[in-house]
Amino acid sequence: MNYPVFIFHELVLRFSDINREIGKYISSTVENGECLINTTTGHIKVALTMLEKQYNNPRSISKEELQQLATEFEIG
């Protein structure tokens, strides 16, 4: 599926509410069932299921899921 770019922007905004170091969305690539989201300060890997949730029903993503991914953000 080709995801609309707003999905990535929204996820980055949600992650940055938890981890201010995440920065702003730049680009993304999808490979092997994962999406690599690049930001102004680093990158974060997100499962395609997370993109589906954000697209179809953002409220279905728990705060715990967001926190877990935000802590896995890699600077650089």
N, CA, C and O atoms as a Tripos MOL2 file, in Angstrom:
@<TRIPOS>MOLECULE
protein
  304   303    76     0     0
PROTEIN
NO_CHARGES

@<TRIPOS>ATOM
      1 N           0.8390   -1.1860    0.0000 N.3       1 MET1
      2 CA          0.0000    0.0000    0.0000 C.3       1 MET1
      3 C           0.8790    1.2420    0.0000 C.2       1 MET1
      4 O           1.9050    1.2900    0.6780 O.2       1 MET1
      5 N           0.4750    2.2260   -0.7500 N.am      2 ASN2
      6 CA          1.1420    3.5200   -0.7040 C.3       2 ASN2
      7 C           0.4480    4.3640    0.3530 C.2       2 ASN2
      8 O          -0.7380    4.6730    0.2350 O.2       2 ASN2
      9 N           1.1910    4.7300    1.3760 N.am      3 TYR3
     10 CA          0.6220    5.4960    2.4670 C.3       3 TYR3
     11 C           0.7170    6.9860    2.1760 C.2       3 TYR3
     12 O           1.7290    7.4460    1.6470 O.2       3 TYR3
     13 N          -0.3160    7.7430    2.5110 N.am      4 PRO4
     14 CA         -0.2420    9.1890    2.3410 C.3       4 PRO4
     15 C           0.7950    9.7740    3.3080 C.2       4 PRO4
     16 O           0.9580    9.2890    4.4280 O.2       4 PRO4
     17 N           1.4650   10.7840    2.8720 N.am      5 VAL5
     18 CA          2.5660   11.3510    3.6570 C.3       5 VAL5
     19 C           2.0970   11.8910    5.0090 C.2       5 VAL5
     20 O           2.8850   11.9420    5.9530 O.2       5 VAL5
     21 N           0.8400   12.2900    5.1180 N.am      6 PHE6
     22 CA          0.3810   12.8200    6.4000 C.3       6 PHE6
     23 C           0.4570   11.7870    7.5160 C.2       6 PHE6
     24 O           0.5930   12.1510    8.6840 O.2       6 PHE6
     25 N           0.3730   10.5050    7.1740 N.am      7 ILE7
     26 CA          0.4740    9.4330    8.1740 C.3       7 ILE7
     27 C           1.8160    9.5170    8.8990 C.2       7 ILE7
     28 O           1.8770    9.4140   10.1240 O.2       7 ILE7
     29 N           2.8720    9.7010    8.1400 N.am      8 PHE8
     30 CA          4.2150    9.7680    8.7170 C.3       8 PHE8
     31 C           4.3860   11.0270    9.5630 C.2       8 PHE8
     32 O           4.9600   10.9830   10.6510 O.2       8 PHE8
     33 N           3.8850   12.1350    9.0550 N.am      9 HIS9
     34 CA          3.9520   13.3820    9.8190 C.3       9 HIS9
     35 C           3.2180   13.2490   11.1490 C.2       9 HIS9
     36 O           3.7170   13.6810   12.1880 O.2       9 HIS9
     37 N           2.0410   12.6550   11.1100 N.am     10 GLU10
     38 CA          1.2530   12.4790   12.3280 C.3      10 GLU10
     39 C           1.9740   11.5860   13.3330 C.2      10 GLU10
     40 O           2.0230   11.8990   14.5220 O.2      10 GLU10
     41 N           2.5300   10.4790   12.8570 N.am     11 LEU11
     42 CA          3.2530    9.5920   13.7720 C.3      11 LEU11
     43 C           4.4530   10.2920   14.3920 C.2      11 LEU11
     44 O           4.6810   10.1770   15.5960 O.2      11 LEU11
     45 N           5.2130   11.0090   13.5920 N.am     12 VAL12
     46 CA          6.3770   11.7330   14.1270 C.3      12 VAL12
     47 C           5.9330   12.7550   15.1630 C.2      12 VAL12
     48 O           6.5910   12.9110   16.1920 O.2      12 VAL12
     49 N           4.8450   13.4430   14.9160 N.am     13 LEU13
     50 CA          4.3300   14.3940   15.9090 C.3      13 LEU13
     51 C           3.9530   13.6840   17.2040 C.2      13 LEU13
     52 O           4.2420   14.1760   18.2950 O.2      13 LEU13
     53 N           3.3220   12.5490   17.0850 N.am     14 ARG14
     54 CA          2.9220   11.7960   18.2780 C.3      14 ARG14
     55 C           4.1510   11.2900   19.0390 C.2      14 ARG14
     56 O           4.1840   11.3270   20.2690 O.2      14 ARG14
     57 N           5.1530   10.8200   18.3030 N.am     15 PHE15
     58 CA          6.3830   10.3650   18.9520 C.3      15 PHE15
     59 C           7.1120   11.5270   19.6220 C.2      15 PHE15
     60 O           7.6410   11.3810   20.7240 O.2      15 PHE15
     61 N           7.1380   12.6740   18.9580 N.am     16 SER16
     62 CA          7.8840   13.8100   19.5060 C.3      16 SER16
     63 C           7.2230   14.3940   20.7510 C.2      16 SER16
     64 O           7.8750   15.0930   21.5260 O.2      16 SER16
     65 N           5.9380   14.1150   20.9490 N.am     17 ASP17
     66 CA          5.2950   14.5000   22.2120 C.3      17 ASP17
     67 C           5.9070   13.7380   23.3780 C.2      17 ASP17
     68 O           5.9070   14.2180   24.5110 O.2      17 ASP17
     69 N           6.4210   12.5650   23.0990 N.am     18 ILE18
     70 CA          7.0240   11.7110   24.1240 C.3      18 ILE18
     71 C           8.5320   11.9390   24.2080 C.2      18 ILE18
     72 O           9.1000   11.9990   25.2990 O.2      18 ILE18
     73 N           9.1720   12.0650   23.0510 N.am     19 ASN19
     74 CA         10.6260   12.2200   22.9750 C.3      19 ASN19
     75 C          10.9300   13.4370   22.1050 C.2      19 ASN19
     76 O          10.8600   13.3500   20.8790 O.2      19 ASN19
     77 N          11.2640   14.5560   22.7160 N.am     20 ARG20
     78 CA         11.4930   15.8200   22.0110 C.3      20 ARG20
     79 C          12.6860   15.7730   21.0590 C.2      20 ARG20
     80 O          12.8070   16.6390   20.1930 O.2      20 ARG20
     81 N          13.5570   14.7980   21.1960 N.am     21 GLU21
     82 CA         14.7400   14.6920   20.3410 C.3      21 GLU21
     83 C          14.4250   14.1590   18.9440 C.2      21 GLU21
     84 O          15.2990   14.1570   18.0780 O.2      21 GLU21
     85 N          13.2250   13.7180   18.7180 N.am     22 ILE22
     86 CA         12.8690   13.0650   17.4550 C.3      22 ILE22
     87 C          12.9320   14.0170   16.2620 C.2      22 ILE22
     88 O          13.2850   13.5810   15.1660 O.2      22 ILE22
     89 N          12.6130   15.2600   16.4270 N.am     23 GLY23
     90 CA         12.6920   16.2040   15.3210 C.3      23 GLY23
     91 C          11.4800   16.1380   14.4130 C.2      23 GLY23
     92 O          10.3990   15.7150   14.8240 O.2      23 GLY23
     93 N          11.6750   16.5630   13.1690 N.am     24 LYS24
     94 CA         10.5800   16.6400   12.2060 C.3      24 LYS24
     95 C          10.7670   15.6220   11.0950 C.2      24 LYS24
     96 O          11.8880   15.2310   10.7700 O.2      24 LYS24
     97 N           9.6600   15.2050   10.5260 N.am     25 TYR25
     98 CA          9.6540   14.2150    9.4480 C.3      25 TYR25
     99 C          10.3920   14.7250    8.2180 C.2      25 TYR25
    100 O          10.2240   15.8730    7.8050 O.2      25 TYR25
    101 N          11.2210   13.8400    7.6340 N.am     26 ILE26
    102 CA         11.8980   14.1500    6.3670 C.3      26 ILE26
    103 C          11.4520   13.1920    5.2680 C.2      26 ILE26
    104 O          11.0020   13.6250    4.2070 O.2      26 ILE26
    105 N          11.5800   11.8710    5.5270 N.am     27 SER27
    106 CA         11.2670   10.8880    4.4990 C.3      27 SER27
    107 C          11.0080    9.5340    5.1460 C.2      27 SER27
    108 O          11.1720    9.3540    6.3520 O.2      27 SER27
    109 N          10.5960    8.5810    4.3000 N.am     28 SER28
    110 CA         10.3850    7.2220    4.8030 C.3      28 SER28
    111 C          10.6060    6.2310    3.6770 C.2      28 SER28
    112 O          10.4520    6.5500    2.4980 O.2      28 SER28
    113 N          10.9760    5.0080    4.0760 N.am     29 THR29
    114 CA         11.1240    3.9000    3.1350 C.3      29 THR29
    115 C          10.5150    2.6650    3.7700 C.2      29 THR29
    116 O          10.5530    2.4930    4.9880 O.2      29 THR29
    117 N           9.9530    1.8070    2.9300 N.am     30 VAL30
    118 CA          9.3470    0.5710    3.4080 C.3      30 VAL30
    119 C          10.1490   -0.5960    2.8510 C.2      30 VAL30
    120 O          10.3590   -0.7060    1.6430 O.2      30 VAL30
    121 N          10.6010   -1.4800    3.7700 N.am     31 GLU31
    122 CA         11.3510   -2.6750    3.3900 C.3      31 GLU31
    123 C          11.0840   -3.7810    4.3920 C.2      31 GLU31
    124 O          11.0160   -3.5280    5.5950 O.2      31 GLU31
    125 N          10.9330   -4.9910    3.9130 N.am     32 ASN32
    126 CA         10.8220   -6.1730    4.7700 C.3      32 ASN32
    127 C           9.7780   -6.0270    5.8750 C.2      32 ASN32
    128 O          10.0210   -6.4320    7.0120 O.2      32 ASN32
    129 N           8.6320   -5.4590    5.5560 N.am     33 GLY33
    130 CA          7.5650   -5.3620    6.5380 C.3      33 GLY33
    131 C           7.7360   -4.2730    7.5710 C.2      33 GLY33
    132 O           6.9770   -4.2120    8.5380 O.2      33 GLY33
    133 N           8.7230   -3.4100    7.3820 N.am     34 GLU34
    134 CA          8.9580   -2.3050    8.3010 C.3      34 GLU34
    135 C           9.0750   -1.0050    7.5290 C.2      34 GLU34
    136 O           9.3960   -0.9840    6.3410 O.2      34 GLU34
    137 N           8.8080    0.0650    8.2360 N.am     35 CYS35
    138 CA          8.9680    1.3900    7.6510 C.3      35 CYS35
    139 C          10.0480    2.1160    8.4380 C.2      35 CYS35
    140 O           9.9870    2.1860    9.6660 O.2      35 CYS35
    141 N          11.0220    2.6470    7.7450 N.am     36 LEU36
    142 CA         12.0560    3.4630    8.3730 C.3      36 LEU36
    143 C          11.6760    4.9160    8.1360 C.2      36 LEU36
    144 O          11.6420    5.3850    6.9980 O.2      36 LEU36
    145 N          11.3920    5.6180    9.2210 N.am     37 ILE37
    146 CA         11.0240    7.0290    9.1380 C.3      37 ILE37
    147 C          12.2420    7.8590    9.5070 C.2      37 ILE37
    148 O          12.7740    7.7450   10.6110 O.2      37 ILE37
    149 N          12.6750    8.6900    8.5790 N.am     38 ASN38
    150 CA         13.8130    9.5720    8.8070 C.3      38 ASN38
    151 C          13.3170   10.9400    9.2450 C.2      38 ASN38
    152 O          12.3720   11.4920    8.6830 O.2      38 ASN38
    153 N          13.9830   11.4700   10.2650 N.am     39 THR39
    154 CA         13.6330   12.7940   10.7760 C.3      39 THR39
    155 C          14.8650   13.6970   10.7050 C.2      39 THR39
    156 O          15.9370   13.2800   10.2680 O.2      39 THR39
    157 N          14.6870   14.9210   11.1360 N.am     40 THR40
    158 CA         15.7910   15.8800   11.1080 C.3      40 THR40
    159 C          16.9150   15.5120   12.0650 C.2      40 THR40
    160 O          18.0190   16.0430   11.9450 O.2      40 THR40
    161 N          16.6620   14.6190   13.0090 N.am     41 THR41
    162 CA         17.6950   14.2640   13.9860 C.3      41 THR41
    163 C          18.0620   12.7840   14.0120 C.2      41 THR41
    164 O          18.9970   12.4020   14.7160 O.2      41 THR41
    165 N          17.3520   11.9410   13.2630 N.am     42 GLY42
    166 CA         17.6550   10.5130   13.2800 C.3      42 GLY42
    167 C          16.6080    9.7060   12.5450 C.2      42 GLY42
    168 O          16.0660   10.1470   11.5310 O.2      42 GLY42
    169 N          16.3220    8.5050   13.0680 N.am     43 HIS43
    170 CA         15.3310    7.6430   12.4240 C.3      43 HIS43
    171 C          14.6840    6.7120   13.4400 C.2      43 HIS43
    172 O          15.1840    6.4940   14.5430 O.2      43 HIS43
    173 N          13.5490    6.1780   13.0100 N.am     44 ILE44
    174 CA         12.7920    5.2610   13.8560 C.3      44 ILE44
    175 C          12.1410    4.2130   12.9550 C.2      44 ILE44
    176 O          11.6270    4.5350   11.8830 O.2      44 ILE44
    177 N          12.1710    2.9580   13.4010 N.am     45 LYS45
    178 CA         11.5420    1.8700   12.6510 C.3      45 LYS45
    179 C          10.1450    1.6310   13.1900 C.2      45 LYS45
    180 O           9.9210    1.5720   14.3990 O.2      45 LYS45
    181 N           9.2090    1.4960   12.2580 N.am     46 VAL46
    182 CA          7.8040    1.3200   12.6090 C.3      46 VAL46
    183 C           7.2500    0.1520   11.7960 C.2      46 VAL46
    184 O           7.4840    0.0640   10.5910 O.2      46 VAL46
    185 N           6.5250   -0.7330   12.4490 N.am     47 ALA47
    186 CA          5.8950   -1.8530   11.7450 C.3      47 ALA47
    187 C           4.7840   -1.3250   10.8410 C.2      47 ALA47
    188 O           4.1650   -0.3010   11.1320 O.2      47 ALA47
    189 N           4.5430   -2.0270    9.7550 N.am     48 LEU48
    190 CA          3.4750   -1.6240    8.8370 C.3      48 LEU48
    191 C           2.1100   -1.6550    9.5210 C.2      48 LEU48
    192 O           1.2090   -0.9020    9.1500 O.2      48 LEU48
    193 N           1.9600   -2.5130   10.5030 N.am     49 THR49
    194 CA          0.6970   -2.5570   11.2440 C.3      49 THR49
    195 C           0.4400   -1.2370   11.9770 C.2      49 THR49
    196 O          -0.7060   -0.8140   12.1280 O.2      49 THR49
    197 N           1.5140   -0.5970   12.4280 N.am     50 MET50
    198 CA          1.3820    0.7040   13.0890 C.3      50 MET50
    199 C           0.9130    1.7620   12.0860 C.2      50 MET50
    200 O           0.0850    2.6120   12.4150 O.2      50 MET50
    201 N           1.4420    1.7060   10.8710 N.am     51 LEU51
    202 CA          0.9980    2.6440    9.8340 C.3      51 LEU51
    203 C          -0.4740    2.4300    9.5210 C.2      51 LEU51
    204 O          -1.2270    3.3870    9.3430 O.2      51 LEU51
    205 N          -0.8760    1.1610    9.4560 N.am     52 GLU52
    206 CA         -2.2860    0.8440    9.1960 C.3      52 GLU52
    207 C          -3.1840    1.4110   10.2960 C.2      52 GLU52
    208 O          -4.2350    1.9880   10.0200 O.2      52 GLU52
    209 N          -2.7550    1.2380   11.5380 N.am     53 LYS53
    210 CA         -3.5310    1.7730   12.6500 C.3      53 LYS53
    211 C          -3.6280    3.2910   12.5650 C.2      53 LYS53
    212 O          -4.7050    3.8590   12.7440 O.2      53 LYS53
    213 N          -2.5100    3.9400   12.2930 N.am     54 GLN54
    214 CA         -2.5170    5.3960   12.2060 C.3      54 GLN54
    215 C          -3.4290    5.8690   11.0780 C.2      54 GLN54
    216 O          -4.0980    6.8940   11.2060 O.2      54 GLN54
    217 N          -3.4560    5.1420   10.0040 N.am     55 TYR55
    218 CA         -4.2890    5.5090    8.8630 C.3      55 TYR55
    219 C          -5.7740    5.2520    9.1210 C.2      55 TYR55
    220 O          -6.6200    6.1000    8.8370 O.2      55 TYR55
    221 N          -6.0780    4.0760    9.6620 N.am     56 ASN56
    222 CA         -7.4800    3.6610    9.8250 C.3      56 ASN56
    223 C          -8.1320    4.1250   11.1230 C.2      56 ASN56
    224 O          -9.3040    4.5010   11.1350 O.2      56 ASN56
    225 N          -7.3760    4.0970   12.2050 N.am     57 ASN57
    226 CA         -7.9370    4.4470   13.5110 C.3      57 ASN57
    227 C          -6.8040    4.8180   14.4710 C.2      57 ASN57
    228 O          -6.3710    3.9800   15.2620 O.2      57 ASN57
    229 N          -6.3260    6.0490   14.4140 N.am     58 PRO58
    230 CA         -5.1950    6.4590   15.2480 C.3      58 PRO58
    231 C          -5.4110    6.2210   16.7440 C.2      58 PRO58
    232 O          -4.4520    5.9930   17.4810 O.2      58 PRO58
    233 N          -6.6390    6.2720   17.1810 N.am     59 ARG59
    234 CA         -6.9250    6.0550   18.6110 C.3      59 ARG59
    235 C          -6.6610    4.6250   19.0480 C.2      59 ARG59
    236 O          -6.5790    4.3460   20.2440 O.2      59 ARG59
    237 N          -6.5280    3.7160   18.0910 N.am     60 SER60
    238 CA         -6.2620    2.3210   18.4450 C.3      60 SER60
    239 C          -4.7990    2.0950   18.8420 C.2      60 SER60
    240 O          -4.4490    1.0140   19.3150 O.2      60 SER60
    241 N          -3.9590    3.0880   18.6560 N.am     61 ILE61
    242 CA         -2.5560    2.9920   19.0660 C.3      61 ILE61
    243 C          -2.4650    3.4380   20.5170 C.2      61 ILE61
    244 O          -2.7920    4.5760   20.8550 O.2      61 ILE61
    245 N          -2.0190    2.5320   21.3600 N.am     62 SER62
    246 CA         -1.9570    2.8450   22.7880 C.3      62 SER62
    247 C          -0.7700    3.7540   23.0990 C.2      62 SER62
    248 O           0.2050    3.8170   22.3500 O.2      62 SER62
    249 N          -0.8810    4.4370   24.1980 N.am     63 LYS63
    250 CA          0.2100    5.2970   24.6670 C.3      63 LYS63
    251 C           1.4690    4.4650   24.9060 C.2      63 LYS63
    252 O           2.5840    4.9290   24.6650 O.2      63 LYS63
    253 N           1.2830    3.2390   25.3800 N.am     64 GLU64
    254 CA          2.4200    2.3540   25.6240 C.3      64 GLU64
    255 C           3.1470    2.0150   24.3260 C.2      64 GLU64
    256 O           4.3770    1.9820   24.2890 O.2      64 GLU64
    257 N           2.3820    1.7630   23.2570 N.am     65 GLU65
    258 CA          2.9980    1.4820   21.9570 C.3      65 GLU65
    259 C           3.8080    2.6840   21.4800 C.2      65 GLU65
    260 O           4.9310    2.5360   20.9990 O.2      65 GLU65
    261 N           3.2340    3.8610   21.6150 N.am     66 LEU66
    262 CA          3.9340    5.0790   21.2040 C.3      66 LEU66
    263 C           5.1950    5.2960   22.0360 C.2      66 LEU66
    264 O           6.2440    5.6500   21.4980 O.2      66 LEU66
    265 N           5.0920    5.0840   23.3360 N.am     67 GLN67
    266 CA          6.2470    5.2530   24.2190 C.3      67 GLN67
    267 C           7.3600    4.2790   23.8710 C.2      67 GLN67
    268 O           8.5320    4.6550   23.8360 O.2      67 GLN67
    269 N           6.9980    3.0290   23.6130 N.am     68 GLN68
    270 CA          7.9930    2.0290   23.2690 C.3      68 GLN68
    271 C           8.7630    2.4350   22.0090 C.2      68 GLN68
    272 O           9.9920    2.3870   21.9830 O.2      68 GLN68
    273 N           8.0390    2.8320   20.9800 N.am     69 LEU69
    274 CA          8.6890    3.2240   19.7280 C.3      69 LEU69
    275 C           9.4930    4.5060   19.9070 C.2      69 LEU69
    276 O          10.5870    4.6250   19.3550 O.2      69 LEU69
    277 N           8.9830    5.4470   20.6510 N.am     70 ALA70
    278 CA          9.7080    6.7090   20.8550 C.3      70 ALA70
    279 C          11.0420    6.4710   21.5640 C.2      70 ALA70
    280 O          12.0140    7.1870   21.3190 O.2      70 ALA70
    281 N          11.0890    5.4700   22.4390 N.am     71 THR71
    282 CA         12.3420    5.1790   23.1310 C.3      71 THR71
    283 C          13.3350    4.4350   22.2350 C.2      71 THR71
    284 O          14.5300    4.4000   22.5250 O.2      71 THR71
    285 N          12.8380    3.8420   21.1500 N.am     72 GLU72
    286 CA         13.7140    3.1270   20.2120 C.3      72 GLU72
    287 C          14.2770    4.0510   19.1240 C.2      72 GLU72
    288 O          15.0030    3.6000   18.2380 O.2      72 GLU72
    289 N          13.9420    5.3340   19.1930 N.am     73 PHE73
    290 CA         14.4480    6.3110   18.2220 C.3      73 PHE73
    291 C          15.9770    6.3510   18.2690 C.2      73 PHE73
    292 O          16.5790    6.3580   19.3430 O.2      73 PHE73
    293 N          16.5810    6.3780   17.1040 N.am     74 GLU74
    294 CA         18.0440    6.4150   17.0120 C.3      74 GLU74
    295 C          18.4970    7.7560   16.4450 C.2      74 GLU74
    296 O          18.1100    8.1430   15.3430 O.2      74 GLU74
    297 N          19.3130    8.4460   17.2090 N.am     75 ILE75
    298 CA         19.8570    9.7340   16.7730 C.3      75 ILE75
    299 C          20.9590    9.4660   15.7590 C.2      75 ILE75
    300 O          21.7410    8.5250   15.8970 O.2      75 ILE75
    301 N          21.0020   10.3170   14.7350 N.am     76 GLY76
    302 CA         22.0860   10.2170   13.7780 C.3      76 GLY76
    303 C          21.6930    9.9210   12.4080 C.2      76 GLY76
    304 O          22.5490    9.8180   11.5290 O.2      76 GLY76
@<TRIPOS>BOND
     1     1     2 1
     2     2     3 1
     3     3     4 2
     4     3     5 am
     5     5     6 1
     6     6     7 1
     7     7     8 2
     8     7     9 am
     9     9    10 1
    10    10    11 1
    11    11    12 2
    12    11    13 am
    13    13    14 1
    14    14    15 1
    15    15    16 2
    16    15    17 am
    17    17    18 1
    18    18    19 1
    19    19    20 2
    20    19    21 am
    21    21    22 1
    22    22    23 1
    23    23    24 2
    24    23    25 am
    25    25    26 1
    26    26    27 1
    27    27    28 2
    28    27    29 am
    29    29    30 1
    30    30    31 1
    31    31    32 2
    32    31    33 am
    33    33    34 1
    34    34    35 1
    35    35    36 2
    36    35    37 am
    37    37    38 1
    38    38    39 1
    39    39    40 2
    40    39    41 am
    41    41    42 1
    42    42    43 1
    43    43    44 2
    44    43    45 am
    45    45    46 1
    46    46    47 1
    47    47    48 2
    48    47    49 am
    49    49    50 1
    50    50    51 1
    51    51    52 2
    52    51    53 am
    53    53    54 1
    54    54    55 1
    55    55    56 2
    56    55    57 am
    57    57    58 1
    58    58    59 1
    59    59    60 2
    60    59    61 am
    61    61    62 1
    62    62    63 1
    63    63    64 2
    64    63    65 am
    65    65    66 1
    66    66    67 1
    67    67    68 2
    68    67    69 am
    69    69    70 1
    70    70    71 1
    71    71    72 2
    72    71    73 am
    73    73    74 1
    74    74    75 1
    75    75    76 2
    76    75    77 am
    77    77    78 1
    78    78    79 1
    79    79    80 2
    80    79    81 am
    81    81    82 1
    82    82    83 1
    83    83    84 2
    84    83    85 am
    85    85    86 1
    86    86    87 1
    87    87    88 2
    88    87    89 am
    89    89    90 1
    90    90    91 1
    91    91    92 2
    92    91    93 am
    93    93    94 1
    94    94    95 1
    95    95    96 2
    96    95    97 am
    97    97    98 1
    98    98    99 1
    99    99   100 2
   100    99   101 am
   101   101   102 1
   102   102   103 1
   103   103   104 2
   104   103   105 am
   105   105   106 1
   106   106   107 1
   107   107   108 2
   108   107   109 am
   109   109   110 1
   110   110   111 1
   111   111   112 2
   112   111   113 am
   113   113   114 1
   114   114   115 1
   115   115   116 2
   116   115   117 am
   117   117   118 1
   118   118   119 1
   119   119   120 2
   120   119   121 am
   121   121   122 1
   122   122   123 1
   123   123   124 2
   124   123   125 am
   125   125   126 1
   126   126   127 1
   127   127   128 2
   128   127   129 am
   129   129   130 1
   130   130   131 1
   131   131   132 2
   132   131   133 am
   133   133   134 1
   134   134   135 1
   135   135   136 2
   136   135   137 am
   137   137   138 1
   138   138   139 1
   139   139   140 2
   140   139   141 am
   141   141   142 1
   142   142   143 1
   143   143   144 2
   144   143   145 am
   145   145   146 1
   146   146   147 1
   147   147   148 2
   148   147   149 am
   149   149   150 1
   150   150   151 1
   151   151   152 2
   152   151   153 am
   153   153   154 1
   154   154   155 1
   155   155   156 2
   156   155   157 am
   157   157   158 1
   158   158   159 1
   159   159   160 2
   160   159   161 am
   161   161   162 1
   162   162   163 1
   163   163   164 2
   164   163   165 am
   165   165   166 1
   166   166   167 1
   167   167   168 2
   168   167   169 am
   169   169   170 1
   170   170   171 1
   171   171   172 2
   172   171   173 am
   173   173   174 1
   174   174   175 1
   175   175   176 2
   176   175   177 am
   177   177   178 1
   178   178   179 1
   179   179   180 2
   180   179   181 am
   181   181   182 1
   182   182   183 1
   183   183   184 2
   184   183   185 am
   185   185   186 1
   186   186   187 1
   187   187   188 2
   188   187   189 am
   189   189   190 1
   190   190   191 1
   191   191   192 2
   192   191   193 am
   193   193   194 1
   194   194   195 1
   195   195   196 2
   196   195   197 am
   197   197   198 1
   198   198   199 1
   199   199   200 2
   200   199   201 am
   201   201   202 1
   202   202   203 1
   203   203   204 2
   204   203   205 am
   205   205   206 1
   206   206   207 1
   207   207   208 2
   208   207   209 am
   209   209   210 1
   210   210   211 1
   211   211   212 2
   212   211   213 am
   213   213   214 1
   214   214   215 1
   215   215   216 2
   216   215   217 am
   217   217   218 1
   218   218   219 1
   219   219   220 2
   220   219   221 am
   221   221   222 1
   222   222   223 1
   223   223   224 2
   224   223   225 am
   225   225   226 1
   226   226   227 1
   227   227   228 2
   228   227   229 am
   229   229   230 1
   230   230   231 1
   231   231   232 2
   232   231   233 am
   233   233   234 1
   234   234   235 1
   235   235   236 2
   236   235   237 am
   237   237   238 1
   238   238   239 1
   239   239   240 2
   240   239   241 am
   241   241   242 1
   242   242   243 1
   243   243   244 2
   244   243   245 am
   245   245   246 1
   246   246   247 1
   247   247   248 2
   248   247   249 am
   249   249   250 1
   250   250   251 1
   251   251   252 2
   252   251   253 am
   253   253   254 1
   254   254   255 1
   255   255   256 2
   256   255   257 am
   257   257   258 1
   258   258   259 1
   259   259   260 2
   260   259   261 am
   261   261   262 1
   262   262   263 1
   263   263   264 2
   264   263   265 am
   265   265   266 1
   266   266   267 1
   267   267   268 2
   268   267   269 am
   269   269   270 1
   270   270   271 1
   271   271   272 2
   272   271   273 am
   273   273   274 1
   274   274   275 1
   275   275   276 2
   276   275   277 am
   277   277   278 1
   278   278   279 1
   279   279   280 2
   280   279   281 am
   281   281   282 1
   282   282   283 1
   283   283   284 2
   284   283   285 am
   285   285   286 1
   286   286   287 1
   287   287   288 2
   288   287   289 am
   289   289   290 1
   290   290   291 1
   291   291   292 2
   292   291   293 am
   293   293   294 1
   294   294   295 1
   295   295   296 2
   296   295   297 am
   297   297   298 1
   298   298   299 1
   299   299   300 2
   300   299   301 am
   301   301   302 1
   302   302   303 1
   303   303   304 2
@<TRIPOS>SUBSTRUCTURE
     1 MET1         2 RESIDUE 1 A MET
     2 ASN2         6 RESIDUE 1 A ASN
     3 TYR3        10 RESIDUE 1 A TYR
     4 PRO4        14 RESIDUE 1 A PRO
     5 VAL5        18 RESIDUE 1 A VAL
     6 PHE6        22 RESIDUE 1 A PHE
     7 ILE7        26 RESIDUE 1 A ILE
     8 PHE8        30 RESIDUE 1 A PHE
     9 HIS9        34 RESIDUE 1 A HIS
    10 GLU10       38 RESIDUE 1 A GLU
    11 LEU11       42 RESIDUE 1 A LEU
    12 VAL12       46 RESIDUE 1 A VAL
    13 LEU13       50 RESIDUE 1 A LEU
    14 ARG14       54 RESIDUE 1 A ARG
    15 PHE15       58 RESIDUE 1 A PHE
    16 SER16       62 RESIDUE 1 A SER
    17 ASP17       66 RESIDUE 1 A ASP
    18 ILE18       70 RESIDUE 1 A ILE
    19 ASN19       74 RESIDUE 1 A ASN
    20 ARG20       78 RESIDUE 1 A ARG
    21 GLU21       82 RESIDUE 1 A GLU
    22 ILE22       86 RESIDUE 1 A ILE
    23 GLY23       90 RESIDUE 1 A GLY
    24 LYS24       94 RESIDUE 1 A LYS
    25 TYR25       98 RESIDUE 1 A TYR
    26 ILE26      102 RESIDUE 1 A ILE
    27 SER27      106 RESIDUE 1 A SER
    28 SER28      110 RESIDUE 1 A SER
    29 THR29      114 RESIDUE 1 A THR
    30 VAL30      118 RESIDUE 1 A VAL
    31 GLU31      122 RESIDUE 1 A GLU
    32 ASN32      126 RESIDUE 1 A ASN
    33 GLY33      130 RESIDUE 1 A GLY
    34 GLU34      134 RESIDUE 1 A GLU
    35 CYS35      138 RESIDUE 1 A CYS
    36 LEU36      142 RESIDUE 1 A LEU
    37 ILE37      146 RESIDUE 1 A ILE
    38 ASN38      150 RESIDUE 1 A ASN
    39 THR39      154 RESIDUE 1 A THR
    40 THR40      158 RESIDUE 1 A THR
    41 THR41      162 RESIDUE 1 A THR
    42 GLY42      166 RESIDUE 1 A GLY
    43 HIS43      170 RESIDUE 1 A HIS
    44 ILE44      174 RESIDUE 1 A ILE
    45 LYS45      178 RESIDUE 1 A LYS
    46 VAL46      182 RESIDUE 1 A VAL
    47 ALA47      186 RESIDUE 1 A ALA
    48 LEU48      190 RESIDUE 1 A LEU
    49 THR49      194 RESIDUE 1 A THR
    50 MET50      198 RESIDUE 1 A MET
    51 LEU51      202 RESIDUE 1 A LEU
    52 GLU52      206 RESIDUE 1 A GLU
    53 LYS53      210 RESIDUE 1 A LYS
    54 GLN54      214 RESIDUE 1 A GLN
    55 TYR55      218 RESIDUE 1 A TYR
    56 ASN56      222 RESIDUE 1 A ASN
    57 ASN57      226 RESIDUE 1 A ASN
    58 PRO58      230 RESIDUE 1 A PRO
    59 ARG59      234 RESIDUE 1 A ARG
    60 SER60      238 RESIDUE 1 A SER
    61 ILE61      242 RESIDUE 1 A ILE
    62 SER62      246 RESIDUE 1 A SER
    63 LYS63      250 RESIDUE 1 A LYS
    64 GLU64      254 RESIDUE 1 A GLU
    65 GLU65      258 RESIDUE 1 A GLU
    66 LEU66      262 RESIDUE 1 A LEU
    67 GLN67      266 RESIDUE 1 A GLN
    68 GLN68      270 RESIDUE 1 A GLN
    69 LEU69      274 RESIDUE 1 A LEU
    70 ALA70      278 RESIDUE 1 A ALA
    71 THR71      282 RESIDUE 1 A THR
    72 GLU72      286 RESIDUE 1 A GLU
    73 PHE73      290 RESIDUE 1 A PHE
    74 GLU74      294 RESIDUE 1 A GLU
    75 ILE75      298 RESIDUE 1 A ILE
    76 GLY76      302 RESIDUE 1 A GLY
